[in-house]
Amino acid sequence: MPVLPDVLAPGLDIVFCGTGAGAWSARVGAYYAKPGNKFWPTLHAVGLTPHVLAPLAYREVLRYGIGLTDVAKEHIGQDDAIDLSRVDAAALHEKIARCAPRRIAFTSKRAASLALGRPTARIPYGETGDRIGPAIVHVMTSPSGAAGSYWSLGPWQDLAAARAADRSPRVEVAPFDR
């Protein structure tokens, strides 16, 4: 049984993917729920949501073209204590291929490492050049309070800018004739 249910739908703009539920999130039954986690305030700060969502209202992200999942749906606890037998990268790839979001954003290098099968040292923050199914891969700095020394708003702002560009209408320009 997954600790937290997937929040997915076809054609989303972005799916955020964590490693697995933290102990606090599992206890209250909501994504990124621990006080001090920057996830929900950051979504608003970079313009991905019109207001700060409460963690218990996590299903509302669908209204804003956003989905949520984890690479280890049965894991509870810190990223560095993950039981690798609970990681199911193939299931994640299948879900992403099926719902076909434009972008997938991992909320830590550890989550990206587990999903992409590469060491964290070889994974950059921001857009990586990888794809999972049709989704362009991004790696965010972790919003967890435990990862505060690595925090940077930059990758989050870049993701929001990429989404805005995705949503911008394309203007056809006629060739210039002399």
C-alpha positions in Angstrom: 0.0 0.0 0.0 1.3 3.4 -0.8 1.9 5.7 2.1 0.4 8.7 0.2 -1.8 8.3 -2.9 -0.6 9.6 -6.2 -2.1 12.9 -7.4 -1.9 12.4 -11.1 -4.0 13.1 -14.2 -3.4 13.1 -17.9 -1.6 16.1 -19.4 -0.4 17.9 -16.3 2.2 20.7 -16.6 4.4 19.4 -13.8 4.6 16.3 -11.6 6.6 16.8 -8.4 8.3 13.5 -7.3 9.8 13.0 -3.9 11.7 10.0 -2.6 9.0 8.8 -0.2 6.9 10.1 2.6 8.7 11.6 5.6 7.6 10.4 9.0 5.6 13.5 9.7 3.9 13.5 6.3 3.0 9.8 6.7 1.6 10.5 10.2 -0.7 13.3 9.0 -1.4 11.8 5.6 -0.2 14.7 3.4 2.7 15.5 1.1 5.4 17.9 2.4 3.5 18.4 5.7 6.3 18.8 8.3 6.4 22.4 9.6 9.4 24.1 8.1 9.2 22.3 4.8 9.4 24.9 2.1 7.4 23.0 -0.6 4.0 24.7 -0.3 5.3 28.3 0.3 7.8 27.9 -2.6 5.1 26.8 -5.1 3.3 30.0 -4.3 6.5 32.2 -4.2 7.5 31.2 -7.7 4.0 31.6 -9.1 3.0 27.9 -9.6 0.0 28.3 -7.3 -2.1 31.5 -6.6 -1.8 31.1 -2.8 0.0 28.9 -0.3 -1.9 25.6 -0.1 -2.2 23.8 3.2 -0.5 20.3 3.1 -3.8 18.6 3.8 -5.3 20.3 0.7 -2.6 18.6 -1.5 -5.2 17.2 -3.9 -6.0 20.8 -5.0 -2.7 20.9 -7.0 -4.5 19.3 -9.9 -6.4 22.6 -10.3 -3.1 24.3 -11.1 -1.8 21.6 -13.6 0.4 20.0 -10.9 0.7 16.4 -9.8 2.4 14.6 -6.9 4.1 11.2 -6.5 7.1 9.5 -5.0 9.7 7.1 -6.4 9.3 4.8 -3.3 5.6 4.8 -2.5 5.9 2.5 0.5 8.9 4.3 2.2 8.5 6.3 5.4 11.4 8.4 6.7 14.5 10.3 5.6 15.9 10.0 2.1 19.3 8.7 3.4 17.6 5.9 5.3 15.6 4.5 2.3 15.1 0.8 2.0 16.1 0.3 -1.6 13.7 -2.7 -1.9 10.9 -0.1 -1.7 12.1 1.9 -4.7 10.2 1.2 -7.9 11.7 3.4 -10.6 10.0 1.2 -13.3 6.6 1.9 -11.8 7.4 5.6 -11.7 8.5 5.6 -15.4 5.3 3.8 -16.3 3.1 6.2 -14.5 4.8 9.2 -16.0 4.6 7.7 -19.5 0.9 7.0 -19.0 -0.1 10.4 -17.6 2.3 12.3 -19.9 3.1 15.5 -18.0 5.1 18.1 -19.7 7.7 18.1 -16.9 8.7 16.0 -13.9 10.5 17.8 -11.1 12.3 15.7 -8.5 12.3 17.4 -5.1 15.7 16.1 -4.2 18.8 14.8 -5.9 18.3 11.5 -4.1 14.8 11.0 -5.7 16.3 11.8 -9.1 19.2 9.5 -8.5 16.8 6.6 -7.7 14.6 7.3 -10.7 17.4 7.8 -13.2 19.8 5.2 -11.9 22.7 7.6 -11.6 24.7 8.7 -8.6 23.6 12.0 -7.0 27.0 13.5 -7.8 26.3 13.2 -11.5 22.9 14.9 -11.3 22.7 18.7 -11.7 20.1 20.9 -10.2 17.6 22.4 -12.7 16.7 21.0 -16.1 18.9 17.9 -16.7 18.5 17.1 -20.4 16.8 13.8 -19.4 13.3 12.7 -20.1 11.0 10.2 -18.5 8.5 9.3 -21.1 7.6 12.6 -22.6 8.4 14.5 -19.5 11.4 16.9 -19.3 13.3 16.2 -16.1 14.1 18.9 -13.5 15.9 18.5 -10.2 14.9 20.9 -7.4 16.8 21.7 -4.3 15.1 19.8 -1.5 12.4 21.8 0.4 13.0 19.8 3.5 14.3 21.6 6.6 16.9 18.9 7.0 18.4 19.9 3.6 18.5 23.6 4.4 22.2 24.1 3.7 21.5 23.1 0.0 18.5 25.3 -0.4 18.3 27.6 -3.4 15.2 29.1 -4.9 16.9 29.3 -8.3 15.9 25.8 -9.7 12.3 26.4 -8.6 12.2 29.8 -10.3 13.6 28.3 -13.5 10.9 25.6 -13.4 8.2 28.2 -13.0 9.6 30.2 -15.9 9.8 27.0 -18.1 6.1 26.3 -17.3 5.2 29.9 -18.2 7.0 29.5 -21.5 5.2 26.2 -22.1 1.8 28.0 -21.6 2.6 31.0 -23.7 0.8 31.1 -27.0 3.1 30.8 -29.9 3.0 33.7 -32.3 3.4 32.8 -36.0 5.5 35.4 -37.7 5.2 35.9 -41.4 8.4 36.0 -43.3 9.6 39.5 -44.1 9.3 40.3 -47.8 11.2 43.2 -49.4 
